[in-house]
């Protein structure tokens, strides 16, 4: 007998082929076993029928029959119980007394979805694409050169104090503003020389700063940045202001939204402006959210500084003025905040976010 198999019944009691069938039948009719257990014990890899096949010669000797006859008997038993156990399982599925109906509709079931900020990022990206800009992806981990030096913030420049961030080592940091993407695009495109094609690029990405957080400041936030460059002097502040108004009126779905600009210093633009929207909480009268000013700052903008062009392509030293460009960068979380009348930017990354507050975002 094959010693690896368990002897789960007494072979000495087997006198005829009918005894084999009765052994199988006794398991099939057992009331102590459910259908899956019967299937396992009769048809399983270590089940009864497999054991008969493993001990084929031993059984053949006991029964004293032809090898081919025993093969026919065992195969018949196998196919009979395969069919019986299959029918039993189907009967269970078709049992009308079963109270579980897998086709019943779920009620009051919470369904997961995208974070409201992710939903809004898709919307602003669609708006930028509709205005003719193409999306550029850029990593969060950047070099000191990309984040600072290339955009006219050399080492020891006092402007670096405004953008303290998380440093990985002496050369690498988590980007503090999406402006870090400009050098890579400008280097790539300006070096094409006569094959240069106007740049209309944008990115919406996460930025990180070492900030003291309050209602309008977070250490982690989205920025939307646009870069528009022509190989002539056609880009000017009028185009910039019209572009900013278009972005705001499309995003807030309000062509009358009040946008205010005022001169401001940003090292990567000349001239530079600060862009603010009328405070939606007080209607411009002044409240705690807008620090009583009636306006909420959205970000900075301006015409691309000549040093940014030259840092991208040294050969432009004497001919940087052949190019003109504009750029803007908006704190995108603030735009979502304003759109949904939420008065604390920290709420977006709250672990217990109330989806009802985003009624203008999640329909
Ligand atoms: Zn206000």
Boltz pocket constraint, residues with backbone or C-beta under 6 A from the ligand:
constraints:
  - pocket:
      binder: B
      contacts: [[A, 279], [A, 280], [A, 281], [A, 282], [A, 283], [A, 284], [A, 285], [A, 286], [A, 287], [A, 288], [A, 289], [A, 290], [A, 291], [A, 292], [A, 293], [A, 294], [A, 295]]
      max_distance: 6.0
